[in-house]
């Protein structure tokens, strides 16, 4: 930008130091969009530097959301006692009939919420029903670019319907519904992969801000040829692969039935696992699965909020860390966790793990939880060490927390209070790439009243357009729900529930 200072100096702030559990008085010198130097108060800076006063501010890296779905914001709060499978049953009406404007709006709302709650980057598995389009993904990418948030944007794709994915489910449907669903097929996987290739080849947005990836939604929803095609396409274009893995017990049992081995073992056999692979949830992973992920350099996106909201169970996050898996933290979709609050996700990640073991030595310490939600998630996104930390050479993605807020009165342990006490109400400012995008409760250049009106109009329009699809899904909900509960009552060698673990 003409006339803008090349350097920015942030003075009088206190940087959170997880190792010493302290808030250290520090100045930061930024050069362009990166941190050039961190030093004690009074740090030397070029005379033409722009100055940001961080008095009474606790500085931390921008949080990084390792797993979300931007399309879910327009379905926020829909459904209560839904399992994962009941959510999937509702998928066509939740995401159907959307225009490009709807797709942009959904992603925009999610991005704005994340920024206002201290999150500066995310991995978005965006779903277009019935199939991805180059125009739709471009609209979503434009939303992130316009808001100023970093994102990895992965079209979420499959070549089997939900009813085809679980062995026996199609046969359990009422005859009329079974005949209807048997006649409905997703487009050939070659067509879907060709569309994705077109999206990747035509990518125009700076990949330092918004980069593409690919998301075969759930292994059971994808034929082996389709999964192999996703693998090859990702390697051809240097992309990440992200899938939902062993999220529910029903999925895990169905995986054994279909493949004769765990879902993770099957993906390993298909050569999908590797440093660019991220598994979401992993609630029902066993010890050998964790070794497979660790040995390949893969990441796990831990989503404690939606895991509890959908009754999926308590994921083995501590065990994954102990096995050497890189673990990040995510919020999942607003349609199955209701918000995009990474501070809440950290708190739940800390607490949920304590229900898996009576031994406090097994619990994840708060400094590790904070690392998971920043550097761990950054690695899952493929950004390496360029985001998720405050250090020379890293991007200047910085969250300024108000030390005058009640969350920090008194300030006893900065790390504990960020993870256990902060709920995003203490977020004062947010900087991404050296640019202040949130300050004094306001998002830069955003007309929230206009967006609110657009959202209300969109929800009303989509409700009318999707009424028939909703009625159809509602009519199948009890059949689907009872079938999956019955499937989940079959024995499995992993235990991830605190109550009666069928």
C-alpha positions in Angstrom: 0.0 0.0 0.0 1.6 3.4 -1.0 2.7 5.4 1.9 2.4 2.6 4.4 5.5 2.1 6.6 7.5 -1.0 5.9 8.1 -1.5 9.6 5.7 -1.7 12.5 6.8 -1.7 16.1 4.5 -3.1 18.8 5.4 -1.6 22.2 4.5 -2.2 25.9 2.9 -5.6 25.4 3.5 -8.8 27.3 4.1 -12.0 25.3 2.8 -15.3 26.7 5.7 -17.6 27.4 4.3 -21.2 27.8 7.6 -22.7 29.0 7.9 -20.2 31.9 4.1 -19.8 32.2 4.6 -16.0 32.3 3.7 -12.9 30.5 7.0 -11.3 29.5 7.2 -7.6 28.8 8.4 -7.3 25.2 8.4 -5.2 22.0 8.0 -6.7 18.6 9.4 -5.2 15.3 7.5 -6.2 12.2 8.8 -6.0 8.7 6.0 -6.1 6.2 3.8 -9.0 7.2 6.4 -10.9 9.3 8.0 -10.6 12.7 11.5 -9.4 12.3 12.7 -9.1 15.9 11.4 -9.6 19.5 13.2 -7.9 22.4 12.8 -6.1 25.7 10.9 -2.9 26.0 12.6 -0.1 24.1 13.6 -2.3 21.2 15.3 -0.2 18.5 13.1 0.4 15.4 13.5 2.4 12.2 12.4 6.0 12.5 9.6 5.6 10.0 8.0 2.7 11.8 4.3 2.7 12.6 3.8 2.2 16.3 1.1 0.0 17.9 0.6 0.6 21.6 0.0 -2.8 23.4 -0.1 -1.4 26.9 -2.3 -3.7 29.1 -2.2 -6.4 26.4 -1.2 -10.0 26.6 0.1 -11.1 23.2 -0.3 -14.6 21.8 -0.1 -16.3 18.4 -3.3 -16.3 16.4 -5.2 -19.5 17.0 -5.4 -21.9 14.1 -8.6 -23.9 13.5 -7.5 -27.4 12.3 -11.0 -28.5 11.2 -14.1 -26.6 10.3 -16.8 -26.4 7.6 -17.6 -22.9 6.3 -20.9 -24.0 4.8 -22.2 -24.9 8.3 -22.7 -21.3 9.5 -26.1 -20.9 7.8 -27.2 -24.0 9.6 -26.0 -22.9 13.0 -28.0 -24.4 15.9 -30.1 -26.7 13.7 -30.8 -30.0 15.3 -30.4 -31.1 18.9 -30.2 -34.8 19.7 -28.3 -35.6 16.5 -25.6 -38.2 16.1 -23.1 -37.8 13.3 -25.3 -40.1 11.2 -28.4 -38.1 11.7 -26.5 -35.0 10.7 -25.4 -36.8 7.5 -29.0 -37.8 6.9 -29.9 -34.1 7.0 -27.0 -33.0 4.8 -28.8 -32.5 1.5 -31.4 -30.1 3.0 -28.8 -28.4 5.2 -26.6 -27.5 2.3 -28.8 -27.8 -0.8 -30.1 -25.2 -3.3 -27.4 -22.6 -2.5 -26.4 -19.8 -4.8 -22.9 -18.5 -5.1 -24.0 -15.6 -2.9 -25.1 -18.1 -0.2 -21.8 -19.9 -0.4 -19.8 -16.7 -0.1 -22.0 -15.5 2.8 -21.7 -18.7 4.8 -17.9 -18.7 4.6 -17.8 -14.9 5.3 -19.8 -15.3 8.5 -17.6 -18.1 9.7 -14.4 -16.2 9.0 -15.7 -13.1 10.8 -16.7 -15.1 13.8 -13.3 -16.8 14.0 -11.4 -13.6 13.7 -13.4 -11.9 16.4 -12.6 -14.8 18.6 -8.9 -14.8 18.1 -8.5 -17.3 15.2 -6.4 -16.2 12.2 -6.3 -19.3 10.0 -8.4 -22.4 9.4 -8.7 -25.7 7.5 -12.2 -25.5 5.8 -13.7 -28.6 4.3 -16.4 -26.8 2.3 -19.3 -28.9 1.0 -21.3 -28.1 -2.1 -24.3 -30.3 -2.7 -24.5 -32.3 -4.8 -21.0 -31.8 -6.1 -18.2 -29.2 -6.0 -18.0 -26.4 -8.6 -15.1 -24.2 -9.6 -17.4 -21.1 -9.2 -18.5 -22.2 -5.7 -15.1 -22.8 -4.4 -13.9 -19.5 -5.9 -16.7 -17.7 -4.1 -15.6 -19.3 -0.8 -12.0 -18.4 -1.4 -13.0 -14.9 -2.2 -14.8 -14.6 1.1 -11.6 -15.5 3.1 -9.5 -13.2 0.9 -11.9 -10.3 1.4 -12.2 -10.8 5.2 -8.4 -11.1 5.4 -8.2 -14.5 7.1 -5.8 -17.3 6.2 -7.4 -20.6 5.1 -6.8 -24.0 3.6 -9.9 -24.6 1.5 -10.7 -28.2 0.6 -13.7 -29.2 -1.5 -15.4 -32.0 0.5 -16.2 -34.8 -1.9 -17.5 -38.4 -2.2 -18.8 -40.9 -4.8 -21.1 -42.8 -2.5 -24.2 -41.4 -0.8 -24.5 -41.7 3.0 -27.1 -44.5 2.6 -24.7 -46.5 0.4 -21.8 -45.9 2.7 -22.9 -47.9 5.7 -23.4 -51.6 4.9 -27.0 -52.6 5.5 -28.4 -49.2 5.8 -30.0 -49.0 2.3 -31.7 -52.4 3.0 -33.1 -51.0 6.3 -34.9 -48.1 4.6 -38.6 -48.3 3.9 -39.2 -49.7 0.4 -40.4 -46.4 -1.1 -37.3 -44.5 0.3 -35.0 -47.4 -0.7 -36.2 -47.3 -4.3 -35.8 -43.6 -4.4 -32.3 -43.6 -3.0 -31.2 -46.5 -5.1 -32.0 -44.4 -8.2 -30.0 -41.4 -6.9 -26.3 -41.7 -7.6 -23.6 -39.1 -7.1 -21.8 -38.1 -10.3 -18.9 -40.5 -11.4 -15.8 -39.9 -9.4 -13.9 -39.1 -12.6 -16.1 -36.1 -13.1 -15.6 -34.9 -9.5 -11.9 -35.3 -9.7 -11.8 -33.4 -13.0 -13.7 -30.5 -11.5 -11.2 -30.5 -8.6 -8.3 -30.5 -11.0 -9.8 -27.5 -12.8 -10.2 -25.7 -9.4 -6.5 -26.4 -8.5 -5.1 -25.4 -11.9 -7.1 -22.2 -12.0 -6.2 -21.1 -8.4 -5.6 -17.3 -8.5 -5.5 -16.3 -4.8 -2.2 -15.9 -3.1 -1.5 -19.3 -1.5 0.2 -17.6 1.4 -3.3 -16.5 2.4 -5.8 -19.0 0.9 -4.5 -22.3 -0.5 -6.4 -25.4 -1.9 -6.5 -28.9 -0.6 -8.7 -31.9 -1.1 -11.2 -33.6 1.3 -12.6 -37.1 0.5 -15.2 -36.7 3.2 -15.3 -40.1 4.9 -13.5 -43.2 3.7 -16.7 -45.3 3.7 -18.3 -42.6 1.4 -15.6 -43.1 -1.2 -14.7 -46.0 -3.4 -11.1 -47.2 -3.4 -10.6 -45.9 -6.9 -11.9 -42.5 -5.8 -9.6 -42.4 -2.8 -6.7 -43.3 -4.9 -7.6 -40.6 -7.4 -7.7 -38.0 -4.6 -4.3 -39.2 -3.5 -2.8 -38.9 -7.0 -4.4 -35.4 -7.5 -3.1 -34.2 -4.2 0.4 -35.3 -5.1 0.3 -33.9 -8.6 -0.6 -30.4 -7.2 1.3 -30.5 -3.9 -1.9 -30.4 -1.8 -3.0 -31.6 1.6 -5.6 -34.4 2.1 -8.1 -34.1 4.9 -10.8 -36.7 5.8 -13.1 -37.6 8.7 -11.5 -40.7 10.2 -13.1 -43.1 12.8 -15.3 -40.3 14.0 -18.2 -42.5 15.3 -18.4 -46.1 16.5 -20.8 -46.9 13.7 -18.3 -45.8 11.1 -15.5 -47.8 12.7 -17.6 -51.0 12.9 -18.8 -50.5 9.3 -15.1 -50.1 8.3 -14.2 -53.4 9.7 -17.2 -55.0 8.0 -16.3 -53.5 4.6 -12.5 -53.7 4.6 -11.7 -56.4 7.1 -9.4 -53.9 8.8 -9.6 -50.5 10.5 -10.3 -47.4 8.4 -6.8 -46.2 9.1 -5.2 -49.5 8.1 -7.2 -49.3 4.9 -6.1 -45.8 4.1 -2.5 -46.8 4.8 -2.9 -49.7 2.3 -4.1 -47.2 -0.3 -1.0 -45.0 0.5 -3.0 -41.9 1.6 -1.2 -41.4 4.9 1.7 -39.0 4.9 2.9 -35.6 6.1 0.2 -33.9 4.1 -2.6 -36.0 5.5 -4.9 -34.8 8.3 -7.4 -37.0 10.0 -10.3 -35.3 11.7 -11.8 -36.5 15.0 -10.1 -40.0 15.3 -12.4 -40.8 18.3 -12.2 -44.6 17.7 -8.6 -44.9 16.7 -6.7 -47.8 18.3 -3.0 -47.9 19.3 -2.0 -49.4 16.0 -3.9 -46.7 14.1 -2.0 -44.0 16.1 1.3 -45.7 15.2 0.3 -45.6 11.6 -0.5 -41.9 11.7 2.7 -41.1 13.7 4.9 -43.2 11.4 3.7 -41.5 8.3 4.0 -38.0 9.7 0.2 -37.4 9.5 -1.8 -35.0 11.7 -4.9 -35.4 13.8 -7.5 -32.6 14.1 -9.0 -32.9 17.5 -12.6 -31.6 17.7 -13.8 -32.1 21.3 -16.8 -29.9 21.0 -18.5 -31.7 18.2 -17.4 -35.1 19.5 -19.4 -34.4 22.6 -22.3 -32.6 20.8 -22.8 -35.5 18.5 -22.2 -38.1 21.2 -19.3 -39.6 19.2 -17.1 -40.1 22.2 -13.8 -38.8 23.7 -10.9 -38.9 21.3 -7.5 -40.3 22.4 -5.7 -36.9 22.0 -3.2 -37.6 24.8 -2.4 -41.0 23.5 -1.9 -39.6 20.0 0.6 -37.0 21.3 2.4 -39.8 23.3 2.6 -41.8 20.1 4.2 -38.9 18.3 1.2 -37.7 16.2 1.0 -34.0 15.4 -2.3 -32.9 17.0 -4.2 -29.7 16.2 -7.5 -28.5 17.5 -10.6 -27.6 15.6 -14.1 -26.4 16.2 -15.8 -28.4 13.4 -18.9 -26.9 11.8 -21.3 -24.4 13.4 -24.0 -26.9 12.5 -22.6 -29.5 14.9 -20.7 -27.5 17.5 -22.7 -24.2 17.2 -19.8 -21.8 17.3 -16.4 -21.2 15.9 -14.7 -20.4 19.3 -11.2 -21.8 19.5 -10.9 -20.7 23.1 -13.8 -23.0 24.0 -12.3 -25.8 21.9 -9.0 -25.5 23.9 -10.9 -25.6 27.2 -12.9 -28.6 26.1 -9.7 -30.3 24.8 -8.1 -29.9 28.2 -11.2 -31.1 30.1 -12.3 -34.0 27.8 -9.0 -35.8 28.1 -9.3 -35.9 31.8 -12.3 -38.2 31.5 -10.2 -40.9 29.8 -7.8 -41.5 32.7 -7.9 -41.4 36.5 -4.2 -40.7 36.5 -3.5 -36.9 36.3 -0.1 -37.7 34.8 -1.9 -38.7 31.6 -3.7 -35.4 31.3 -2.6 -32.9 28.6 -1.0 -29.9 30.3 -2.3 -26.5 29.3 0.9 -25.4 27.6 0.6 -28.4 25.3 -3.1 -27.6 24.7 -2.1 -24.1 23.7 0.6 -25.5 21.4 -1.9 -27.8 19.8 -4.3 -24.9 19.0 -1.5 -22.8 17.4 1.6 -24.5 16.1 0.1 -28.0 16.0 -2.8 -26.8 13.9 -0.5 -24.8 11.7 1.4 -27.9 10.9 -1.9 -29.7 10.1 -2.7 -26.9 7.7 0.6 -27.2 6.0 1.9 -23.8 7.0 4.8 -25.3 9.0 6.3 -22.9 11.5 5.3 -19.7 9.5 2.2 -19.2 11.6 1.0 -20.4 15.1 4.0 -18.9 16.9 5.5 -15.5 17.8 9.1 -15.6 16.7 11.4 -13.9 14.2 10.5 -15.1 10.7 6.9 -16.0 11.5 3.9 -14.2 10.1 2.6 -11.4 12.2 -0.6 -13.1 13.1 -1.1 -11.8 16.7 -4.0 -11.8 19.2 -4.1 -9.0 21.7 -5.8 -10.0 25.0 -7.1 -7.3 27.4 -5.2 -7.7 30.7 -7.9 -5.4 32.2 -10.6 -8.0 31.4 -12.0 -10.0 34.3 -10.6 -13.2 32.7 -7.2 -11.9 33.9 -8.0 -10.4 37.3 -5.8 -11.5 38.9 -3.2 -12.7 36.5 -1.7 -15.8 38.2 -0.8 -18.1 35.3 -1.0 -16.7 31.8 -1.2 -20.1 30.1 -3.7 -21.6 32.4 -5.9 -18.6 32.1 -5.8 -18.5 28.3 -6.8 -22.2 28.1 -9.2 -22.4 31.0 -10.5 -18.9 31.7 -10.5 -17.1 28.3 -13.8 -17.4 26.4 -13.0 -14.9 23.6 -14.5 -12.0 25.5 -11.0 -10.8 26.4 -10.0 -10.5 22.7 -9.2 -6.8 22.2 -7.4 -6.7 18.8 -6.5 -9.2 16.1 -3.7 -8.7 13.6 -3.2 -10.9 10.5 0.0 -10.4 8.5 0.8 -7.2 10.3 -2.7 -5.7 9.5 -5.1 -5.0 12.3 -8.4 -6.6 11.2 -10.3 -6.5 14.5 -10.3 -3.7 17.1 -12.6 -2.4 19.8 -15.2 -5.0 19.0 -15.4 -4.1 15.4 -14.2 -6.0 12.3 -12.4 -3.8 9.8 -14.5 -2.8 6.8 -17.5 -5.0 7.8 -21.1 -4.0 7.9 -22.6 -6.5 10.3 -26.1 -5.1 10.0 -26.0 -5.8 6.2 -24.6 -9.3 6.7 -27.3 -10.0 9.3 -30.0 -9.0 6.9 -28.4 -11.1 4.1 -28.2 -14.2 6.5 -31.9 -13.9 7.5 -33.0 -13.6 3.9 -30.8 -16.6 2.9 -32.2 -18.8 5.7 -35.8 -18.0 4.8 -35.1 -18.6 1.0 -33.3 -21.9 1.6 -35.9 -23.2 4.0 -38.5 -22.8 1.3 -36.4 -24.3 -1.4 -35.3 -27.3 0.7 -38.6 -28.0 2.4 -39.2 -31.2 0.4 -35.7 -32.5 1.0 -36.1 -31.8 4.7 -39.4 -33.6 4.9 -37.8 -36.7 3.2 -34.9 -36.7 5.6 -37.1 -36.1 8.7 -39.2 -39.1 7.6 -36.0 -41.3 7.6 -34.5 -39.9 10.8 -35.8 -42.6 13.1 -35.0 -45.5 10.8 -31.5 -44.1 10.3 -31.0 -43.3 13.9 -32.1 -46.7 15.2 -30.1 -48.6 12.6 -26.9 -46.7 13.6 -27.6 -47.2 17.3 -27.9 -50.9 16.7 -24.7 -50.9 14.7 -22.9 -49.1 17.5 -24.0 -51.7 20.0 -21.9 -54.3 18.3 -18.6 -55.0 20.1 -15.5 -53.0 19.1 -12.0 -53.2 20.6 -11.8 -49.4 21.3 -13.7 -47.7 24.2 -14.4 -43.9 23.8 -17.6 -43.4 25.8 -17.8 -42.6 29.5 -21.1 -44.4 30.1 -22.5 -47.7 28.8 -20.0 -48.4 26.0 -21.9 -50.7 23.8 
